[in-house]
Amino acid sequence: MKKITLFIVLLLTTVSCVSTKSTLKNVDDNAPDLILKKDNTFAIMLFSKDKKYGYDPDYPVNIFYRNTSDEALNESRFLNALAGPNGEKITYKRLETCCPFPTKRSNMGAGFLNVYELTWSGQRKPIKLYLNIYEKGILMVPMGLSLKKD
């Protein structure tokens, strides 16, 4: 009986952690599929004019690409295409996973954002970007960053 009660409590706790309504504001299922360049980075053509894009958990960079088993690969394809504001080489590291939201593109019914810290030479303070591998959206360069030169 104790095991059943514990299981029910765990199940309810897990289900209650994910809202039934997504807070993500920039999901676009009609966004074009992402294109790979020869250097295995994503071809990004647009620059965001929204200060929240990528920097706010409600406006993550949506890098859905085929399926979520390519998680780290797709994140690196996006991050390796970026440079600092003046073309500086960036380095990045994954800090955490956060911010659960409902999605139909996960076996669990929930997705999570991955938070990355980006640094470059001469930078005053590292920046954090929120990346979402579960949903589609228009892929853009976040404000304050540029594209790596070929």
DSSP file (Angstrom, degrees, kcal/mol; ACC not computed):
  #  RESIDUE AA STRUCTURE BP1 BP2  ACC     N-H-->O    O-->H-N    N-H-->O    O-->H-N    TCO  KAPPA ALPHA  PHI   PSI    X-CA   Y-CA   Z-CA
    1    1 A M     >        0   0    0      0, 0.0     4,-2.4     0, 0.0     5,-0.2   0.000 360.0 360.0 360.0 -39.7    0.0    0.0    0.0
    2    2 A K  H  >  +     0   0    0      1,-0.2     4,-2.6     2,-0.2     5,-0.2   0.888 360.0  52.1 -63.3 -38.0    2.9    2.4    0.8
    3    3 A K  H  > S+     0   0    0      2,-0.2     4,-2.4     1,-0.2    -1,-0.2   0.903 109.7  48.3 -65.9 -40.4    4.4    1.8   -2.6
    4    4 A I  H  > S+     0   0    0      2,-0.2     4,-2.4     1,-0.2    -2,-0.2   0.922 112.5  48.5 -65.5 -43.9    1.2    2.6   -4.4
    5    5 A T  H  X S+     0   0    0     -4,-2.4     4,-2.4     2,-0.2    -2,-0.2   0.921 112.3  48.8 -61.9 -44.3    0.7    5.8   -2.3
    6    6 A L  H  X S+     0   0    0     -4,-2.6     4,-2.6     1,-0.2    -1,-0.2   0.907 110.8  51.0 -62.3 -42.0    4.3    6.8   -3.0
    7    7 A F  H  X S+     0   0    0     -4,-2.4     4,-2.7     2,-0.2    -2,-0.2   0.919 110.6  48.5 -61.4 -44.5    3.8    6.1   -6.8
    8    8 A I  H  X S+     0   0    0     -4,-2.4     4,-2.5     2,-0.2    -2,-0.2   0.911 111.9  49.0 -64.3 -42.6    0.6    8.2   -6.9
    9    9 A V  H  X S+     0   0    0     -4,-2.4     4,-2.3     2,-0.2    -2,-0.2   0.925 113.0  47.6 -62.6 -44.9    2.3   11.1   -5.1
   10   10 A L  H  X S+     0   0    0     -4,-2.6     4,-2.4     2,-0.2    -2,-0.2   0.914 112.2  49.7 -62.1 -43.3    5.3   11.0   -7.4
   11   11 A L  H  X S+     0   0    0     -4,-2.7     4,-2.4     1,-0.2    -2,-0.2   0.922 112.1  46.9 -62.5 -45.7    3.0   10.8  -10.5
   12   12 A L  H  X S+     0   0    0     -4,-2.5     4,-2.2     1,-0.2    -1,-0.2   0.885 112.0  51.0 -64.6 -39.1    0.9   13.8   -9.3
   13   13 A T  H  X S+     0   0    0     -4,-2.3     4,-0.8    -5,-0.2    -2,-0.2   0.921 111.7  47.1 -64.2 -44.2    4.1   15.8   -8.5
   14   14 A T  H >< S+     0   0    0     -4,-2.4     3,-0.7     1,-0.2     4,-0.4   0.928 114.1  46.4 -63.7 -46.3    5.5   15.1  -11.9
   15   15 A V  H >< S+     0   0    0     -4,-2.4     3,-1.0     1,-0.2    -1,-0.2   0.869 109.3  54.9 -65.8 -37.0    2.3   16.0  -13.8
   16   16 A S  H 3< S+     0   0    0     -4,-2.2    -1,-0.2     1,-0.2    -2,-0.2   0.662  94.6  69.5 -73.6 -14.8    1.8   19.2  -11.8
   17   17 A C  T << S+     0   0    0     -4,-0.8     2,-0.6    -3,-0.7    -1,-0.2   0.715  93.3  63.9 -74.5 -19.8    5.3   20.5  -12.7
   18   18 A V  S <  S-     0   0    0     -3,-1.0    83,-0.1    -4,-0.4    -1,-0.1  -0.920  82.2-136.2-111.9 120.4    4.2   21.0  -16.3
   19   19 A S        -     0   0    0     -2,-0.6     4,-0.1    81,-0.3    -2,-0.1  -0.312  13.3-130.7 -66.0 154.7    1.6   23.6  -17.1
   20   20 A T  S    S+     0   0    0      1,-0.1     2,-0.5    81,-0.1    -1,-0.1   0.600  93.8  60.3 -83.4 -10.5   -1.1   22.5  -19.6
   21   21 A K  S    S-     0   0    0      2,-0.0     2,-0.1     0, 0.0    -2,-0.1  -0.971  87.0-126.2-120.2 129.4   -0.6   25.8  -21.5
   22   22 A S        -     0   0    0     -2,-0.5    79,-0.1     1,-0.1    -2,-0.1  -0.451   8.5-158.3 -73.4 142.4    2.8   26.7  -23.0
   23   23 A T        +     0   0    0     -2,-0.1     2,-0.2    34,-0.1    -1,-0.1   0.464  56.0 119.8 -94.7  -4.4    4.3   30.1  -22.1
   24   24 A L        -     0   0    0      1,-0.1     3,-0.2    35,-0.1    35,-0.2  -0.433  42.4-172.0 -66.5 131.4    6.5   30.1  -25.2
   25   25 A K  S    S+     0   0    0     33,-3.2    34,-0.2    -2,-0.2    -1,-0.1   0.587  72.2  52.4-101.4 -13.0    5.6   33.1  -27.4
   26   26 A N        +     0   0    0     32,-0.5     2,-0.4    34,-0.1   112,-0.3  -0.013  66.4 133.4-121.4  31.7    7.6   32.5  -30.6
   27   27 A V        +     0   0    0     -3,-0.2     2,-0.3   110,-0.1   110,-0.3  -0.664  26.1 177.5 -79.7 134.9    6.7   29.0  -31.7
   28   28 A D    >   -     0   0    0    108,-2.6     3,-2.0    -2,-0.4    -2,-0.0  -0.813  17.6-173.1-142.8  97.5    5.9   28.8  -35.4
   29   29 A D  T 3  S+     0   0    0     -2,-0.3   108,-0.1     1,-0.3    -1,-0.1   0.661  89.1  59.3 -65.7 -14.3    5.1   25.3  -36.8
   30   30 A N  T 3  S+     0   0    0    106,-0.1    -1,-0.3     2,-0.0     3,-0.1   0.370  76.8 124.2 -93.9   3.9    5.1   26.9  -40.3
   31   31 A A  S <  S-     0   0    0     -3,-2.0     3,-0.1     1,-0.1   107,-0.1  -0.319  72.5 -98.8 -61.6 146.2    8.7   28.1  -40.0
   32   32 A P        -     0   0    0      0, 0.0   105,-0.2     0, 0.0   107,-0.2  -0.300  44.6 -93.8 -65.5 152.6   10.9   26.8  -42.8
   33   33 A D        -     0   0    0      1,-0.1     2,-0.1    -3,-0.1    32,-0.1  -0.316  48.4-100.0 -62.5 149.7   13.0   23.7  -42.1
   34   34 A L        -     0   0    0     30,-0.3     2,-0.4    -3,-0.1    -1,-0.1  -0.462  34.5-142.1 -75.3 145.3   16.6   24.5  -41.0
   35   35 A I        -     0   0    0      8,-0.4     8,-3.0    -2,-0.1     2,-0.4  -0.898   6.3-139.2-113.0 136.0   19.3   24.4  -43.6
   36   36 A L  B     -A   42   0A   0     -2,-0.4     6,-0.2     6,-0.2     2,-0.1  -0.751  12.0-145.7 -93.8 139.1   22.8   23.0  -42.9
   37   37 A K    >   -     0   0    0      4,-3.1     3,-1.9    -2,-0.4     6,-0.0  -0.448  35.8 -96.5 -90.5 173.2   25.9   24.7  -44.4
   38   38 A K  T 3  S+     0   0    0      1,-0.3    -1,-0.1    -2,-0.1    -2,-0.0   0.787 124.2  59.7 -62.2 -28.3   29.0   22.8  -45.5
   39   39 A D  T 3  S-     0   0    0      2,-0.1    -1,-0.3     1,-0.0     3,-0.1   0.292 119.7-109.3 -85.4  12.8   30.7   23.5  -42.2
   40   40 A N  S <  S+     0   0    0     -3,-1.9     2,-0.3     1,-0.3    -2,-0.1   0.765  81.7 119.3  66.2  29.1   27.8   21.7  -40.4
   41   41 A T  S    S-     0   0    0     39,-0.1    -4,-3.1    40,-0.1    -1,-0.3  -0.811  72.6 -93.8-112.9 162.4   26.3   24.8  -38.8
   42   42 A F  B     -A   36   0A   0     35,-1.8     2,-0.7    -2,-0.3    -6,-0.2  -0.529  33.7-120.7 -75.1 141.8   22.8   26.2  -39.5
   43   43 A A        -     0   0    0     -8,-3.0     2,-0.5    -2,-0.2    -8,-0.4  -0.750  34.5-170.8 -79.7 114.0   22.4   28.7  -42.3
   44   44 A I        +     0   0    0     -2,-0.7    96,-0.1     1,-0.1   -10,-0.0  -0.947  17.8 169.1-114.0 124.6   21.0   31.8  -40.5
   45   45 A M        +     0   0    0     -2,-0.5     2,-0.3    94,-0.4    -1,-0.1   0.614  54.7  68.6-108.0 -18.3   19.8   34.6  -42.6
   46   46 A L  E     -b  140   0B   0     93,-0.6    95,-2.2     0, 0.0     2,-0.5  -0.778  59.3-150.1-114.0 150.9   17.9   36.8  -40.2
   47   47 A F  E     -b  141   0B   0     -2,-0.3     2,-0.1    93,-0.2    96,-0.1  -0.970  28.7-120.4-115.3 128.6   18.9   39.0  -37.2
   48   48 A S        -     0   0    0     93,-2.6    91,-0.0    -2,-0.5    92,-0.0  -0.381  18.3-168.4 -69.2 143.7   16.4   39.4  -34.4
   49   49 A K        +     0   0    0     94,-0.1     2,-0.6    -2,-0.1    -1,-0.1   0.286  64.8  96.2-107.0   4.2   15.1   42.9  -33.6
   50   50 A D    >   -     0   0    0      1,-0.1     3,-1.0     2,-0.0    93,-0.5  -0.865  65.0-152.7-100.5 119.9   13.5   41.6  -30.3
   51   51 A K  T 3  S+     0   0    0     -2,-0.6     4,-0.2     1,-0.2    -1,-0.1   0.738  95.9  55.3 -61.9 -23.3   15.7   42.1  -27.2
   52   52 A K  T >> S+     0   0    0      3,-0.1     4,-1.9     2,-0.1     3,-1.1   0.739  76.1 115.0 -82.4 -23.3   13.9   39.1  -25.6
   53   53 A Y  T <4 S-     0   0    0     -3,-1.0    90,-0.3     1,-0.3     8,-0.1  -0.281  98.2  -9.3 -58.2 115.1   14.7   36.6  -28.4
   54   54 A G  T 34 S+     0   0    0      5,-3.8    76,-3.1     2,-0.4    -1,-0.3   0.060 129.0  73.2  87.6 -24.7   17.0   33.9  -27.0
   55   55 A Y  T <4 S+     0   0    0     -3,-1.1    -2,-0.2    74,-0.2    -3,-0.1   0.581  89.4  59.4 -98.0 -11.6   17.5   35.9  -23.7
   56   56 A D  S >< S-     0   0    0     -4,-1.9     3,-2.1     3,-0.4    -2,-0.4  -0.957  78.5-132.7-121.1 134.3   14.1   35.2  -22.2
   57   57 A P  T 3  S+     0   0    0      0, 0.0    -1,-0.1     0, 0.0   -34,-0.1   0.736 109.0  56.2 -61.4 -20.7   12.7   31.8  -21.4
   58   58 A D  T 3  S+     0   0    0      1,-0.2   -33,-3.2   -34,-0.1   -32,-0.5   0.606 113.6  41.3 -82.4 -10.9    9.4   32.7  -23.0
   59   59 A Y  S <  S+     0   0    0     -3,-2.1    -5,-3.8    -7,-0.3    -3,-0.4  -0.423  83.3 163.9-130.2  56.2   11.3   33.6  -26.3
   60   60 A P        -     0   0    0      0, 0.0     2,-0.7     0, 0.0    71,-0.2  -0.197  50.0 -96.7 -72.6 166.6   13.9   30.9  -26.7
   61   61 A V  E     -c  131   0C   0     69,-2.7    71,-3.0    -7,-0.2     2,-0.8  -0.774  41.1-145.1 -79.9 116.3   15.8   30.1  -29.9
   62   62 A N  E     +c  132   0C   0     -2,-0.7    75,-0.4    76,-0.2    71,-0.2  -0.765  28.8 167.5 -90.8 110.4   13.7   27.2  -31.4
   63   63 A I        +     0   0    0     69,-3.0    73,-0.2    -2,-0.8    70,-0.1  -0.150   7.4 163.0-118.7  38.1   16.0   24.8  -33.1
   64   64 A F        +     0   0    0     71,-1.6     2,-0.3    68,-0.2   -30,-0.3  -0.360  10.7 176.1 -54.9 130.6   13.8   21.8  -33.7
   65   65 A Y        -     0   0    0     68,-0.4     2,-2.4     2,-0.2     5,-0.2  -0.813  58.7 -55.3-148.0 101.6   15.5   19.7  -36.3
   66   66 A R  S    S-     0   0    0     -2,-0.3     2,-0.3     2,-0.1    -2,-0.1  -0.399 116.2  -9.1  65.8 -73.3   14.0   16.4  -37.3
   67   67 A N    >   -     0   0    0     -2,-2.4     3,-1.4     1,-0.0    -2,-0.2  -0.974  66.2-108.6-151.6 165.5   13.9   14.9  -33.9
   68   68 A T  G >  S+     0   0    0     -2,-0.3     3,-1.1    37,-0.3    -2,-0.1   0.509 101.5  82.8 -77.7  -3.3   15.0   15.5  -30.3
   69   69 A S  G 3  S+     0   0    0      1,-0.3    -1,-0.3     2,-0.1     3,-0.2   0.664  85.5  62.3 -72.2 -12.0   17.6   12.7  -30.4
   70   70 A D  G <> S+     0   0    0     -3,-1.4     4,-3.0    -5,-0.2     5,-0.3   0.054  70.4 131.9 -94.5  24.7   19.9   15.3  -32.1
   71   71 A E  H <> S+     0   0    0     -3,-1.1     4,-2.0     1,-0.2     5,-0.2   0.891  72.7  32.8 -47.5 -65.3   19.8   17.6  -29.1
   72   72 A A  H  > S+     0   0    0      1,-0.2     4,-2.4    -3,-0.2    -1,-0.2   0.869 118.2  55.8 -65.5 -35.9   23.4   18.4  -28.5
   73   73 A L  H  > S+     0   0    0      1,-0.2     4,-2.1     2,-0.2    -1,-0.2   0.930 110.0  44.5 -61.9 -46.5   24.2   18.3  -32.2
   74   74 A N  H  X S+     0   0    0     -4,-3.0     4,-1.6     2,-0.2    -1,-0.2   0.854 111.2  53.2 -70.7 -34.5   21.6   20.8  -33.1
   75   75 A E  H  X S+     0   0    0     -4,-2.0     4,-2.9    -5,-0.3     5,-0.2   0.930 111.5  45.9 -64.2 -43.7   22.5   23.2  -30.3
   76   76 A S  H  X S+     0   0    0     -4,-2.4     4,-2.7     1,-0.2    -2,-0.2   0.856 107.2  58.7 -68.6 -33.1   26.1   23.1  -31.4
   77   77 A R  H  < S+     0   0    0     -4,-2.1   -35,-1.8    -5,-0.2     4,-0.3   0.876 113.7  39.1 -61.3 -36.5   25.0   23.7  -35.1
   78   78 A F  H >< S+     0   0    0     -4,-1.6     3,-1.3   -37,-0.2     4,-0.4   0.954 118.4  45.3 -75.5 -53.3   23.3   26.9  -34.0
   79   79 A L  H >< S+     0   0    0     -4,-2.9     3,-1.3     1,-0.3    -2,-0.2   0.848 108.2  57.1 -63.8 -35.3   25.9   28.1  -31.5
   80   80 A N  T 3< S+     0   0    0     -4,-2.7    -1,-0.3     1,-0.3    -2,-0.2   0.626 100.0  60.4 -72.2 -11.4   28.9   27.4  -33.8
   81   81 A A  T <  S+     0   0    0     -3,-1.3    67,-2.7    -4,-0.3    -1,-0.3   0.590  95.3  84.7 -85.4 -12.0   27.3   29.7  -36.4
   82   82 A L  E <   -F  147   0D   0     -3,-1.3     8,-0.4    -4,-0.4     2,-0.3  -0.467  52.6-176.3 -94.2 161.4   27.4   32.6  -34.0
   83   83 A A  E     -F  146   0D   0     63,-2.7    63,-2.4    -2,-0.1     6,-0.2  -0.915  36.5 -85.1-142.1 168.7   30.2   35.2  -33.2
   84   84 A G    >   -     0   0    0      4,-3.0     3,-1.9    -2,-0.3    62,-0.2  -0.046  60.1 -82.2 -65.8 179.3   30.5   38.0  -30.7
   85   85 A P  T 3  S+     0   0    0      0, 0.0    60,-0.1     0, 0.0    62,-0.1   0.781 132.5  36.0 -60.4 -28.3   29.2   41.5  -31.7
   86   86 A N  T 3  S-     0   0    0     60,-0.1    -2,-0.1     0, 0.0    59,-0.1   0.008 132.3 -83.8-112.9  27.0   32.3   42.4  -33.6
   87   87 A G  S <  S+     0   0    0     -3,-1.9    62,-0.2     1,-0.2     3,-0.1   0.571  74.9 161.5  85.7   9.7   32.9   38.9  -35.1
   88   88 A E        -     0   0    0      1,-0.1    -4,-3.0    -5,-0.1     2,-0.3  -0.301  47.8-104.7 -63.8 146.4   34.8   37.6  -32.0
   89   89 A K        -     0   0    0     -6,-0.2    32,-0.5    59,-0.0     2,-0.3  -0.562  41.6-147.2 -69.4 130.1   35.1   33.8  -31.6
   90   90 A I  E     -D  120   0C   0     -8,-0.4     2,-0.3    -2,-0.3    30,-0.2  -0.698  11.9-159.2-100.7 154.4   32.7   32.7  -29.0
   91   91 A T  E     -D  119   0C   0     28,-2.6    28,-2.6    -2,-0.3     2,-0.3  -0.933  16.3-171.8-121.3 153.1   33.0   29.8  -26.5
   92   92 A Y  E     -D  118   0C   0     -2,-0.3     2,-0.3    26,-0.2    26,-0.2  -0.979  13.5-171.7-145.0 155.2   29.9   28.3  -24.8
   93   93 A K  E     -D  117   0C   0     24,-1.7    24,-2.8    -2,-0.3     2,-0.5  -0.993  31.7-112.5-146.2 146.2   29.0   25.9  -22.1
   94   94 A R  E     -D  116   0C   0     -2,-0.3    22,-0.3    22,-0.2     3,-0.1  -0.653  30.5-179.4 -79.3 126.3   25.7   24.4  -21.1
   95   95 A L  E     -     0   0C   0     20,-3.2     2,-0.3    -2,-0.5    -1,-0.2   0.880  53.5 -35.8 -92.1 -47.0   24.7   25.7  -17.7
   96   96 A E  E     -D  115   0C   0     19,-1.2    19,-3.0     2,-0.0     2,-0.4  -0.971  45.9-110.1-165.8 171.9   21.4   24.0  -16.9
   97   97 A T  E     +D  114   0C   0     -2,-0.3     2,-0.3    17,-0.2    17,-0.2  -0.974  51.5 145.2-115.9 135.2   18.1   22.6  -18.1
   98   98 A C  E     +D  113   0C   0     15,-2.7    15,-2.7    -2,-0.4    -2,-0.0  -0.833  25.1  58.1-148.8-177.0   15.0   24.5  -17.0
   99   99 A C  E     -     0   0C   0     -2,-0.3    -1,-0.2    13,-0.2    12,-0.1   0.873  60.4-146.1  58.2  63.8   11.6   25.8  -17.7
  100  100 A P  E     +     0   0C   0      0, 0.0   -81,-0.3     0, 0.0    12,-0.2  -0.259  23.4 173.0 -61.6 146.4    9.3   22.8  -18.5
  101  101 A F  E     -D  111   0C   0     10,-1.9    10,-3.3   -83,-0.1     2,-0.2  -0.981  35.9 -95.9-149.3 154.5    6.5   23.4  -21.0
  102  102 A P  E     +D  110   0C   0      0, 0.0     2,-0.3     0, 0.0     8,-0.3  -0.491  47.4 164.7 -74.6 142.1    4.0   21.1  -22.7
  103  103 A T        -     0   0    0      6,-1.6     3,-0.5    -2,-0.2    32,-0.1  -0.986  41.2-145.4-153.7 149.2    4.8   19.8  -26.2
  104  104 A K  S    S+     0   0    0     -2,-0.3     6,-0.1     1,-0.2    -1,-0.0   0.472  93.7  75.4 -89.0  -3.9    3.6   17.0  -28.5
  105  105 A R  S    S+     0   0    0      4,-0.1     2,-0.4    29,-0.1   -37,-0.3   0.135  86.0  71.0 -97.2  20.3    7.1   16.5  -29.7
  106  106 A S  S >  S-     0   0    0     -3,-0.5     3,-0.9     1,-0.1    -3,-0.1  -0.993  76.4-134.0-135.1 142.0    8.3   14.6  -26.7
  107  107 A N  T 3  S+     0   0    0     -2,-0.4    -1,-0.1     1,-0.2    -2,-0.0   0.805 110.7  53.2 -61.9 -28.7    7.5   11.2  -25.4
  108  108 A M  T 3  S-     0   0    0      2,-0.3    -1,-0.2    -3,-0.0     3,-0.1   0.665 110.1-122.4 -79.7 -17.2    7.0   12.7  -21.9
  109  109 A G  S <  S+     0   0    0     -3,-0.9    -6,-1.6     1,-0.3     2,-0.3   0.497  84.9  86.7  84.2   3.4    4.6   15.3  -23.2
  110  110 A A  E     -D  102   0C   0     -8,-0.3    -2,-0.3    -6,-0.1     2,-0.3  -0.980  58.2-160.3-136.7 148.1    6.9   18.0  -21.8
  111  111 A G  E     -D  101   0C   0    -10,-3.3   -10,-1.9    -2,-0.3     2,-0.3  -0.808   6.8-151.8-120.3 166.2    9.9   19.8  -23.1
  112  112 A F  E     -     0   0C   0     -2,-0.3    21,-0.5   -12,-0.2     2,-0.3  -0.959  14.5-124.1-135.3 153.1   12.7   21.7  -21.4
  113  113 A L  E     -D   98   0C   0    -15,-2.7   -15,-2.7    -2,-0.3     2,-0.5  -0.748  18.4-139.8 -94.5 146.4   14.9   24.6  -22.4
  114  114 A N  E     -DE  97 131C   0     17,-2.5    17,-2.8    -2,-0.3     2,-0.5  -0.919  14.1-146.4-105.0 132.7   18.7   24.3  -22.3
  115  115 A V  E     -DE  96 130C   0    -19,-3.0   -20,-3.2    -2,-0.5   -19,-1.2  -0.870  16.0-170.4-104.6 125.6   20.5   27.4  -21.0
  116  116 A Y  E     -DE  94 129C   0     13,-2.7    13,-2.6    -2,-0.5     2,-0.5  -0.896  15.9-142.5-116.1 143.9   24.0   28.2  -22.4
  117  117 A E  E     -DE  93 128C   0    -24,-2.8   -24,-1.7    -2,-0.4     2,-0.4  -0.920  18.6-161.3-103.4 128.1   26.5   30.7  -21.3
  118  118 A L  E     +DE  92 127C   0      9,-2.7     9,-2.0    -2,-0.5     2,-0.3  -0.911  12.3 174.5-112.0 136.1   28.4   32.5  -24.1
  119  119 A T  E     +D   91   0C   0    -28,-2.6   -28,-2.6    -2,-0.4     2,-0.3  -0.946   5.2 174.4-135.3 157.6   31.7   34.3  -23.7
  120  120 A W  E >   -D   90   0C   0     -2,-0.3     3,-1.7   -30,-0.2   -30,-0.1  -0.968  45.0 -71.0-155.3 164.1   34.2   36.0  -26.0
  121  121 A S  T 3  S+     0   0    0    -32,-0.5     3,-0.1    -2,-0.3   -33,-0.1  -0.327 116.8  15.9 -61.6 133.1   37.4   38.0  -25.6
  122  122 A G  T 3  S+     0   0    0      1,-0.3    -1,-0.3     2,-0.1     2,-0.2   0.419  89.0 142.9  85.6  -1.2   36.8   41.5  -24.3
  123  123 A Q    <   -     0   0    0     -3,-1.7    -1,-0.3     1,-0.1    -4,-0.0  -0.502  42.7-153.7 -75.4 138.6   33.4   40.8  -23.0
  124  124 A R  S    S+     0   0    0      1,-0.3    -1,-0.1    -2,-0.2    -2,-0.1   0.916  78.7   7.6 -76.2 -45.6   32.3   42.4  -19.7
  125  125 A K  S    S-     0   0    0      0, 0.0    -1,-0.3     0, 0.0     0, 0.0  -0.999  81.5-111.2-142.8 132.7   29.8   39.8  -18.6
  126  126 A P        -     0   0    0      0, 0.0     2,-0.3     0, 0.0    -7,-0.2  -0.211  33.4-135.0 -58.7 154.0   28.9   36.4  -20.1
  127  127 A I  E     - E   0 118C   0     -9,-2.0    -9,-2.7     2,-0.0     2,-0.4  -0.804   6.7-138.7-110.1 156.6   25.4   36.1  -21.7
  128  128 A K  E     - E   0 117C   0     -2,-0.3     2,-0.4   -11,-0.2   -11,-0.2  -0.947  14.7-166.9-114.6 134.1   22.9   33.4  -21.3
  129  129 A L  E     - E   0 116C   0    -13,-2.6   -13,-2.7    -2,-0.4     2,-0.5  -0.954  13.7-141.3-119.1 141.4   20.8   32.0  -24.2
  130  130 A Y  E     - E   0 115C   0    -76,-3.1   -69,-2.7    -2,-0.4     2,-0.4  -0.898  20.5-167.3-101.4 123.3   17.8   29.8  -23.9
  131  131 A L  E     -cE  61 114C   0    -17,-2.8   -17,-2.5    -2,-0.5     2,-0.5  -0.914   7.5-162.7-116.4 139.7   17.6   27.0  -26.6
  132  132 A N  E     +c   62   0C   0    -71,-3.0   -69,-3.0    -2,-0.4   -68,-0.2  -0.970  11.7 178.5-124.4 115.4   14.5   24.9  -27.3
  133  133 A I  S    S+     0   0    0    -21,-0.5   -68,-0.4    -2,-0.5   -63,-0.1   0.497  75.5  64.6 -91.9  -4.1   15.0   21.7  -29.3
  134  134 A Y  S    S+     0   0    0    -22,-0.2     2,-0.3   -70,-0.1    -1,-0.1   0.751  96.7  48.6 -93.6 -25.6   11.3   20.7  -29.2
  135  135 A E  S    S-     0   0    0     -3,-0.1   -71,-1.6   -32,-0.1     2,-0.2  -0.774  73.1-121.5-120.4 160.1    9.5   23.4  -31.2
  136  136 A K        +     0   0    0     -2,-0.3  -108,-2.6   -73,-0.2     2,-0.3  -0.644  38.4 147.3 -94.8 155.1    9.9   25.1  -34.5
  137  137 A G        -     0   0    0    -75,-0.4     2,-0.5  -110,-0.3  -110,-0.1  -0.959  56.6 -68.6-170.1 170.8   10.4   28.8  -35.0
  138  138 A I        -     0   0    0   -112,-0.3     2,-0.5    -2,-0.3   -76,-0.2  -0.617  53.7-130.9 -72.2 123.1   12.1   31.3  -37.3
  139  139 A L        +     0   0    0     -2,-0.5   -93,-0.6  -107,-0.2   -94,-0.4  -0.656  40.0 160.4 -82.1 125.0   15.9   30.9  -36.7
  140  140 A M  E     -b   46   0B   0     -2,-0.5   -93,-0.2   -96,-0.1   -96,-0.0  -0.904  45.8-101.4-138.6 164.5   17.6   34.2  -36.1
  141  141 A V  E     -b   47   0B   0    -95,-2.2   -93,-2.6    -2,-0.3     3,-0.1  -0.798  47.0-119.3 -84.2 124.4   20.8   35.7  -34.6
  142  142 A P    >   -     0   0    0      0, 0.0     3,-1.6     0, 0.0   -88,-0.1  -0.303  39.7 -85.5 -63.1 150.1   20.0   37.1  -31.1
  143  143 A M  T 3  S+     0   0    0    -93,-0.5     3,-0.1   -90,-0.3   -94,-0.1  -0.223 115.7  31.2 -54.1 142.3   20.6   40.9  -30.6
  144  144 A G  T 3  S+     0   0    0      1,-0.3     2,-0.3    -3,-0.1    -1,-0.2   0.385 106.7  87.1  88.1  -3.3   24.1   41.7  -29.7
  145  145 A L    <   -     0   0    0     -3,-1.6    -1,-0.3   -61,-0.1     2,-0.2  -0.762  56.5-160.0-120.1 169.4   25.6   38.8  -31.6
  146  146 A S  E     -F   83   0D   0    -63,-2.4   -63,-2.7    -2,-0.3     2,-0.3  -0.776  29.4 -86.4-135.7-178.7   26.8   38.3  -35.2
  147  147 A L  E     -F   82   0D   0    -65,-0.3   -65,-0.3    -2,-0.2     2,-0.1  -0.747  43.1-108.8 -94.7 142.7   27.4   35.5  -37.6
  148  148 A K        -     0   0    0    -67,-2.7     2,-0.2    -2,-0.3   -65,-0.1  -0.454  39.0-113.6 -64.7 138.0   30.8   33.7  -37.7
  149  149 A K              0   0    0    -62,-0.2    -1,-0.1    -2,-0.1   -67,-0.0  -0.523 360.0 360.0 -74.2 140.9   32.6   34.6  -40.9
  150  150 A D              0   0    0     -2,-0.2    -1,-0.1    -3,-0.0    -2,-0.1   0.474 360.0 360.0 -72.4 360.0   33.1   31.7  -43.4
